[in-house]
Amino acid sequence: MDFNLADEVRRQLEEALSKRGRVNIVIAGRSGVGKSTLVNAVFQGNLAETGQGRPVTRSAREYSKEGLPLTILDTRGLEMDQYAETTRQLEAEVRARSMDADAKRHLHVAWVCLSEDSRRVEQGETAVAEMLARYMPVVAVITKARSDQGFREQVLQLMPVARNAMRVRALREQDDEGHVLEPRGLQELVDVTMELVPEAQRNAFAAAQKVSVEQKRTRAHAIVGSAATLAGTIGATPIPFSDALVIVPVQIGMLASISAVFGLPLSQAFLSTLISSASGGLVATLSGQTIVSGLLKLVPGVGTVVGAAISAATAIAVTTLFGEGYISVLSKLFLRNQGEPPTEEEVAKAFREELHGRSSPRR
């Protein structure tokens, strides 16, 4: 069997990025409501500051950033004197995207932002929420949350198309008396949004957001489970020594997919370095089991069945060890970096140390 590692890494990288997909979010609200602050608090890379914004209508801009599987369609204001025209232009854009043959341009969820300071739901905010709800789920996001005083319930009553109303405070605040208000509601907003975006876009949303490492972990655990099951099926094949090279692409694909769902900036060089980091002590520890398994498959009858069973168990164990070890490493690094991606060098070094620790004999 011919096997070219560089070609396989390239193929698995492309497949992982394709499976991750892209999530597109509409963020609407009046000027000064805190949309840019919210975007920067929830998503990686200070998107509202450093993303490449381009005008799509006179009152809306589209923001994206290379390597981030996210597009933000931001309305530049729903002021009372122009909300009707803003809503009309926005609906034309939303309708066109919903019918676009390129699924990557479809819009998946909308956040309609209102400031808690105002204690008012304007006609423009209600109108744009009703329009957007014809095309996608809508969440009312109450920004600058300090004192509810029944405003959330008012929002839900006046904006019944909203699936939920989430009170958030994107920044840490301190008043003149020294009282500190920590950020709040961002985790809950991410969790609600994750439930509303289509399944095909959930890995992309998990990757793009930086608030919840748990959401990244949850999606990554599912990737490991699928990869381990596939590796076990391959390992159980009763053909001597046939499984090793077939399982390797499964494990490469698993590492690429986990990297993608955590939102790491992926490249062929990084994935190759990661695979190199996984070799060494772990391979030496497990190679004897793999060889014994292959030899047992050469024995006719019962030997073949026993060999297959051992190899399947080994394949599942190794794949799970790789995957869960990698998730553990990324979780720690992302938590340390407050949701922003660590460097490639940090990931490779930590992964190598993690696998060495897991594979070392315990006394």
MIVEX-796737 format. One record per residue (C-alpha): residue in three letters; x, y, z. Coordinates in steps of 0.2 Angstrom, whole numbers, padded with zeros to 4 digits, always signed. Last residue first. Example, Ala and Ser with C-alpha at 12.3 -4.5 7.8 and 13.67 -1.06 7.14 Angstrom:
2
Ser+0068-0005+0036
Ala+0062-0022+0039
! end
This chain:
363
Arg+0020+0014+0197
Arg+0013+0021+0181
Pro+0021+0017+0164
Ser+0023+0032+0153
Ser+0010+0033+0139
Arg-0001+0047+0147
Gly+0014+0058+0152
His+0022+0056+0135
Leu+0006+0060+0127
Glu+0004+0076+0137
Glu+0022+0082+0134
Arg+0021+0080+0116
Phe+0004+0089+0115
Ala+0011+0103+0126
Lys+0026+0106+0114
Ala+0015+0105+0098
Val+0002+0117+0105
Glu+0014+0130+0112
Glu+0024+0129+0095
Glu+0008+0132+0085
Thr+0004+0147+0095
Pro-0011+0148+0107
Pro-0028+0152+0100
Glu-0039+0165+0110
Gly-0052+0159+0122
Gln-0045+0167+0138
Asn-0027+0162+0134
Arg-0026+0151+0149
Leu-0042+0143+0145
Phe-0037+0141+0127
Leu-0021+0132+0132
Lys-0029+0121+0145
Ser-0043+0116+0133
Leu-0031+0113+0119
Val-0020+0101+0129
Ser-0035+0091+0136
Ile-0043+0090+0118
Tyr-0026+0083+0112
Gly-0025+0070+0125
Glu-0043+0065+0121
Gly-0039+0062+0103
Phe-0023+0053+0104
Leu-0029+0042+0118
Thr-0045+0039+0109
Thr-0035+0034+0094
Val-0023+0023+0103
Ala-0037+0014+0113
Ile-0049+0011+0098
Ala-0034+0004+0088
Thr-0029-0007+0102
Ala-0046-0014+0104
Ala-0048-0017+0086
Ser-0031-0025+0085
Ile-0035-0037+0100
Ala-0051-0042+0092
Ala-0043-0045+0075
Gly-0030-0056+0083
Val-0042-0066+0092
Val-0052-0069+0076
Thr-0037-0074+0066
Gly-0030-0085+0079
Val-0046-0094+0080
Gly-0045-0100+0063
Pro-0028-0098+0054
Val-0014-0089+0063
Leu-0008-0075+0053
Lys-0019-0063+0062
Leu-0010-0067+0078
Leu+0006-0059+0070
Gly-0003-0043+0067
Ser-0009-0041+0085
Val+0008-0045+0092
Ile+0015-0031+0081
Thr+0002-0019+0086
Gln+0004-0023+0105
Gly+0023-0021+0103
Ser+0021-0004+0094
Leu+0011+0003+0109
Thr+0024+0010+0121
Ala+0036+0014+0107
Val+0022+0024+0098
Leu+0019+0034+0114
Gly+0037+0038+0117
Gly+0041+0044+0100
Ser+0027+0051+0089
Ala+0013+0063+0093
Ser+0025+0078+0091
Ser+0028+0073+0073
Ile+0009+0072+0070
Leu+0008+0090+0077
Thr+0022+0096+0066
Ser+0014+0089+0051
Leu-0003+0098+0056
Phe+0006+0114+0058
Ala+0015+0113+0042
Gln-0001+0109+0032
Ser-0009+0124+0040
Leu-0023+0128+0052
Pro-0026+0143+0062
Leu-0034+0135+0078
Gly-0053+0137+0080
Phe-0056+0123+0092
Val-0067+0115+0079
Ala-0053+0115+0066
Ser-0039+0108+0078
Ile-0051+0094+0083
Ser-0054+0091+0064
Ala-0036+0090+0060
Leu-0032+0079+0074
Met-0046+0067+0069
Gly-0041+0067+0051
Ile-0023+0062+0056
Gln-0030+0048+0066
Val-0041+0042+0053
Pro-0027+0044+0040
Val-0016+0033+0052
Ile-0029+0019+0053
Val-0026+0013+0035
Leu-0008+0012+0037
Ala-0009+0001+0052
Asp-0024-0010+0047
Ser-0017-0021+0034
Phe-0004-0030+0045
Pro-0012-0047+0043
Ile-0030-0046+0035
Pro-0044-0051+0047
Thr-0051-0033+0048
Ala-0055-0029+0066
Gly-0043-0014+0066
Ile-0053-0005+0052
Thr-0068-0006+0063
Gly-0059+0000+0078
Ala-0052+0014+0069
Leu-0069+0019+0063
Thr-0076+0019+0081
Ala-0061+0028+0087
Ala-0064+0042+0074
Ser-0082+0044+0078
Gly-0079+0045+0097
Val-0065+0057+0094
Ile-0075+0069+0083
Ala-0089+0068+0096
His-0077+0073+0110
Ala-0072+0088+0099
Arg-0089+0095+0098
Thr-0091+0095+0117
Arg-0074+0102+0120
Lys-0077+0117+0109
Gln-0093+0120+0118
Glu-0084+0118+0135
Val-0071+0131+0129
Ser-0085+0143+0130
Val-0082+0162+0127
Lys-0070+0161+0112
Gln-0082+0159+0098
Ala-0076+0155+0080
Ala-0073+0137+0083
Ala-0089+0133+0091
Phe-0098+0142+0078
Ala-0090+0133+0064
Asn-0093+0116+0073
Arg-0111+0121+0075
Gln-0114+0126+0056
Ala-0120+0109+0050
Glu-0131+0107+0065
Pro-0141+0122+0061
Val-0139+0137+0072
Leu-0152+0139+0086
Glu-0144+0128+0100
Met-0127+0135+0098
Thr-0135+0153+0099
Val-0142+0148+0116
Asp-0126+0142+0123
Val-0116+0157+0116
Leu-0129+0169+0124
Glu-0128+0160+0140
Gln-0109+0160+0140
Leu-0109+0179+0137
Gly-0122+0183+0150
Arg-0110+0193+0162
Pro-0095+0203+0162
Glu-0090+0209+0179
Leu-0098+0223+0188
Val-0086+0232+0200
His-0091+0244+0214
Gly-0077+0257+0216
Glu-0089+0271+0222
Asp-0086+0280+0205
Asp-0092+0264+0195
Gln-0082+0250+0189
Glu-0086+0240+0173
Arg-0080+0224+0166
Leu-0085+0223+0148
Ala-0097+0213+0137
Arg-0112+0214+0149
Val-0126+0203+0143
Arg-0145+0200+0146
Met-0152+0187+0134
Ala-0169+0188+0126
Asn-0175+0171+0118
Arg-0183+0164+0103
Ala-0187+0182+0097
Val-0203+0183+0086
Pro-0213+0190+0102
Met-0203+0206+0102
Leu-0214+0218+0112
Gln-0218+0204+0125
Leu-0201+0197+0125
Val-0193+0214+0127
Gln-0205+0219+0141
Glu-0200+0203+0150
Arg-0181+0208+0148
Phe-0185+0226+0154
Gly-0193+0220+0171
Gln-0181+0230+0182
Asp-0166+0223+0173
Ser-0152+0232+0182
Arg-0134+0232+0175
Ala-0135+0225+0157
Lys-0125+0235+0145
Thr-0133+0225+0130
Ile-0150+0216+0129
Val-0148+0203+0115
Ala-0164+0198+0107
Val-0161+0182+0098
Val-0169+0178+0081
Pro-0170+0162+0072
Met-0169+0163+0053
Tyr-0178+0169+0037
Arg-0195+0176+0042
Ala-0187+0180+0059
Leu-0177+0193+0051
Met-0192+0204+0046
Glu-0200+0203+0063
Ala-0183+0207+0071
Val-0181+0222+0059
Ala-0198+0229+0063
Thr-0197+0227+0082
Glu-0180+0236+0082
Gly-0186+0250+0071
Gln-0202+0252+0081
Glu-0191+0256+0097
Val-0190+0244+0112
Arg-0187+0256+0127
Arg-0178+0254+0144
Ser-0164+0265+0136
Asp-0150+0259+0147
Glu-0154+0241+0144
Ser-0147+0243+0126
Leu-0155+0233+0112
Cys-0147+0221+0101
Val-0155+0210+0088
Trp-0144+0195+0086
Ala-0148+0185+0070
Val-0145+0167+0066
His-0140+0156+0051
Leu-0137+0167+0035
His-0133+0158+0019
Arg-0117+0164+0010
Lys-0108+0147+0013
Ala-0123+0138+0005
Asp-0117+0145-0013
Ala-0133+0143-0023
Asp-0140+0159-0016
Met-0158+0159-0012
Ser-0156+0164+0007
Arg-0142+0176+0002
Ala-0154+0186-0009
Arg-0167+0186+0004
Val-0155+0193+0017
Glu-0149+0206+0006
Ala-0166+0212+0001
Glu-0171+0211+0019
Leu-0157+0222+0024
Gln-0161+0236+0011
Arg-0179+0236+0017
Thr-0174+0236+0035
Thr-0162+0251+0033
Glu-0175+0260+0023
Ala-0188+0258+0036
Tyr-0176+0262+0050
Gln-0171+0279+0043
Asp-0178+0292+0055
Met-0179+0281+0070
Glu-0161+0275+0069
Leu-0158+0257+0066
Gly-0139+0258+0064
Arg-0124+0251+0055
Thr-0132+0234+0052
Asp-0118+0221+0054
Leu-0117+0205+0044
Ile-0104+0195+0053
Thr-0095+0181+0044
Leu-0087+0166+0053
Pro-0076+0152+0050
Leu-0060+0162+0056
Gly-0045+0158+0045
Glu-0045+0174+0036
Lys-0056+0187+0045
Ser-0074+0192+0041
Tyr-0085+0207+0043
Glu-0100+0212+0031
Arg-0106+0230+0032
Ala-0124+0237+0033
Ser-0132+0253+0030
Arg-0128+0258+0012
Thr-0129+0240+0008
Val-0115+0227+0007
Pro-0101+0237+0013
Arg-0085+0228+0016
Gly-0076+0225+0033
Gln-0060+0215+0034
Gly-0059+0210+0052
Thr-0047+0220+0064
Glu-0058+0230+0075
Ala-0075+0221+0074
Leu-0066+0204+0073
Asn-0056+0206+0089
Gly-0047+0189+0085
Gln-0059+0177+0092
Phe-0077+0180+0095
Val-0088+0184+0110
Ala-0081+0199+0117
Asn-0076+0207+0101
Val-0093+0204+0094
Leu-0101+0212+0109
Thr-0090+0227+0109
Ser-0094+0230+0091
Lys-0113+0229+0094
Gly-0112+0240+0109
Val-0129+0249+0107
Gly-0120+0265+0101
Ser-0129+0265+0084
Arg-0145+0256+0084
Gly-0146+0237+0082
Ala-0144+0222+0071
Ile-0131+0208+0071
Val-0133+0195+0057
Ile-0123+0179+0059
Asn-0115+0168+0046
Val-0107+0151+0051
Arg-0095+0142+0040
Gly-0091+0124+0037
Arg-0081+0113+0049
Lys-0083+0098+0036
Ser-0073+0108+0023
Leu-0060+0113+0035
Ala-0058+0095+0041
Glu-0058+0088+0023
Glu-0044+0101+0017
Leu-0033+0096+0032
Gln-0036+0077+0029
Arg-0031+0079+0011
Arg-0015+0090+0014
Val-0010+0078+0029
Glu-0012+0063+0017
Asp-0002+0071+0003
Ala+0012+0075+0015
Leu+0012+0057+0023
Asn+0013+0048+0006
Phe+0007+0030+0008
Asp+0007+0017-0005
Met+0000+0000+0000
! end
